[in-house]
Amino acid sequence: MRCRIKISHPNFGELIAQTRDLSDGGVYVRHPDLAALPVGSIVRGQVQDLPMEAPILEMEVMRVDAEGAGLRFLAS
């Protein structure tokens, strides 16, 4: 499932990106600014364009490449 997601982190504030490879444990998010984050960084994410406001989730950066980052969902 691909969707728009708002990602926030102190290094860049907020950005809107595209998801890819969503699973129960995490998601790959495409946006070049995410490639600058160190592995282990914590970001917050919220899916956009739903009929109701989506919850804000904490996620950990597990890997980065030139196109974005693989994020692991953290337990609330």
ChimeraX commands (.cxc) that place a marker at each C-alpha (Angstrom):
marker #1 position 0.00,0.00,0.00 radius 0.5
marker #1 position 1.34,3.40,-0.94 radius 0.5
marker #1 position 0.18,6.56,0.74 radius 0.5
marker #1 position 1.34,10.01,1.73 radius 0.5
marker #1 position 2.88,10.31,5.18 radius 0.5
marker #1 position 4.01,13.29,7.24 radius 0.5
marker #1 position 7.37,12.65,8.92 radius 0.5
marker #1 position 8.79,14.93,11.61 radius 0.5
marker #1 position 12.28,15.11,13.11 radius 0.5
marker #1 position 14.25,17.99,14.72 radius 0.5
marker #1 position 16.83,17.92,11.87 radius 0.5
marker #1 position 14.31,18.97,9.19 radius 0.5
marker #1 position 11.00,19.78,10.87 radius 0.5
marker #1 position 8.14,18.22,8.93 radius 0.5
marker #1 position 8.01,16.82,5.42 radius 0.5
marker #1 position 5.49,14.95,3.29 radius 0.5
marker #1 position 6.78,11.73,1.74 radius 0.5
marker #1 position 5.51,8.59,-0.01 radius 0.5
marker #1 position 5.38,5.16,1.63 radius 0.5
marker #1 position 6.58,1.96,-0.01 radius 0.5
marker #1 position 6.84,-1.64,1.24 radius 0.5
marker #1 position 4.48,-1.34,4.22 radius 0.5
marker #1 position 4.47,-4.33,6.62 radius 0.5
marker #1 position 3.31,-5.10,10.16 radius 0.5
marker #1 position 6.75,-4.17,11.52 radius 0.5
marker #1 position 7.59,-1.06,9.56 radius 0.5
marker #1 position 7.60,0.89,6.33 radius 0.5
marker #1 position 10.00,2.25,3.74 radius 0.5
marker #1 position 9.47,5.99,3.20 radius 0.5
marker #1 position 10.74,7.72,0.05 radius 0.5
marker #1 position 12.11,11.23,0.51 radius 0.5
marker #1 position 15.73,12.30,-0.08 radius 0.5
marker #1 position 15.91,14.30,3.20 radius 0.5
marker #1 position 15.46,11.06,5.17 radius 0.5
marker #1 position 18.75,9.74,3.77 radius 0.5
marker #1 position 20.64,12.18,6.03 radius 0.5
marker #1 position 19.27,10.64,9.24 radius 0.5
marker #1 position 21.57,8.32,11.19 radius 0.5
marker #1 position 20.43,4.74,11.77 radius 0.5
marker #1 position 18.79,4.62,15.20 radius 0.5
marker #1 position 17.16,8.05,14.90 radius 0.5
marker #1 position 13.56,8.32,16.09 radius 0.5
marker #1 position 11.01,10.04,13.87 radius 0.5
marker #1 position 7.27,10.59,14.16 radius 0.5
marker #1 position 4.93,9.76,11.32 radius 0.5
marker #1 position 1.28,10.28,10.46 radius 0.5
marker #1 position -0.52,8.91,7.40 radius 0.5
marker #1 position -2.23,11.67,5.42 radius 0.5
marker #1 position -5.45,11.90,3.36 radius 0.5
marker #1 position -7.55,9.52,5.48 radius 0.5
marker #1 position -11.22,10.34,6.21 radius 0.5
marker #1 position -10.26,10.84,9.89 radius 0.5
marker #1 position -7.05,11.98,11.56 radius 0.5
marker #1 position -4.54,9.12,11.73 radius 0.5
marker #1 position -2.56,8.44,14.92 radius 0.5
marker #1 position 0.99,9.76,15.20 radius 0.5
marker #1 position 3.47,6.88,15.42 radius 0.5
marker #1 position 7.06,6.79,16.62 radius 0.5
marker #1 position 9.44,4.94,14.31 radius 0.5
marker #1 position 13.14,4.10,14.37 radius 0.5
marker #1 position 15.40,4.49,11.33 radius 0.5
marker #1 position 16.73,1.01,10.54 radius 0.5
marker #1 position 18.43,1.69,7.18 radius 0.5
marker #1 position 18.91,4.57,4.78 radius 0.5
marker #1 position 19.70,4.87,1.08 radius 0.5
marker #1 position 19.69,7.70,-1.47 radius 0.5
marker #1 position 15.89,7.53,-1.90 radius 0.5
marker #1 position 14.75,7.42,1.73 radius 0.5
marker #1 position 14.69,5.28,4.87 radius 0.5
marker #1 position 13.41,2.00,6.24 radius 0.5
marker #1 position 11.53,2.68,9.48 radius 0.5
marker #1 position 10.52,0.25,12.25 radius 0.5
marker #1 position 7.32,0.90,14.18 radius 0.5
marker #1 position 7.94,1.35,17.91 radius 0.5
marker #1 position 5.46,0.10,20.51 radius 0.5
marker #1 position 3.34,2.86,22.00 radius 0.5
marker link #1:1,2 radius 0.2
marker link #1:2,3 radius 0.2
marker link #1:3,4 radius 0.2
marker link #1:4,5 radius 0.2
marker link #1:5,6 radius 0.2
marker link #1:6,7 radius 0.2
marker link #1:7,8 radius 0.2
marker link #1:8,9 radius 0.2
marker link #1:9,10 radius 0.2
marker link #1:10,11 radius 0.2
marker link #1:11,12 radius 0.2
marker link #1:12,13 radius 0.2
marker link #1:13,14 radius 0.2
marker link #1:14,15 radius 0.2
marker link #1:15,16 radius 0.2
marker link #1:16,17 radius 0.2
marker link #1:17,18 radius 0.2
marker link #1:18,19 radius 0.2
marker link #1:19,20 radius 0.2
marker link #1:20,21 radius 0.2
marker link #1:21,22 radius 0.2
marker link #1:22,23 radius 0.2
marker link #1:23,24 radius 0.2
marker link #1:24,25 radius 0.2
marker link #1:25,26 radius 0.2
marker link #1:26,27 radius 0.2
marker link #1:27,28 radius 0.2
marker link #1:28,29 radius 0.2
marker link #1:29,30 radius 0.2
marker link #1:30,31 radius 0.2
marker link #1:31,32 radius 0.2
marker link #1:32,33 radius 0.2
marker link #1:33,34 radius 0.2
marker link #1:34,35 radius 0.2
marker link #1:35,36 radius 0.2
marker link #1:36,37 radius 0.2
marker link #1:37,38 radius 0.2
marker link #1:38,39 radius 0.2
marker link #1:39,40 radius 0.2
marker link #1:40,41 radius 0.2
marker link #1:41,42 radius 0.2
marker link #1:42,43 radius 0.2
marker link #1:43,44 radius 0.2
marker link #1:44,45 radius 0.2
marker link #1:45,46 radius 0.2
marker link #1:46,47 radius 0.2
marker link #1:47,48 radius 0.2
marker link #1:48,49 radius 0.2
marker link #1:49,50 radius 0.2
marker link #1:50,51 radius 0.2
marker link #1:51,52 radius 0.2
marker link #1:52,53 radius 0.2
marker link #1:53,54 radius 0.2
marker link #1:54,55 radius 0.2
marker link #1:55,56 radius 0.2
marker link #1:56,57 radius 0.2
marker link #1:57,58 radius 0.2
marker link #1:58,59 radius 0.2
marker link #1:59,60 radius 0.2
marker link #1:60,61 radius 0.2
marker link #1:61,62 radius 0.2
marker link #1:62,63 radius 0.2
marker link #1:63,64 radius 0.2
marker link #1:64,65 radius 0.2
marker link #1:65,66 radius 0.2
marker link #1:66,67 radius 0.2
marker link #1:67,68 radius 0.2
marker link #1:68,69 radius 0.2
marker link #1:69,70 radius 0.2
marker link #1:70,71 radius 0.2
marker link #1:71,72 radius 0.2
marker link #1:72,73 radius 0.2
marker link #1:73,74 radius 0.2
marker link #1:74,75 radius 0.2
marker link #1:75,76 radius 0.2
view
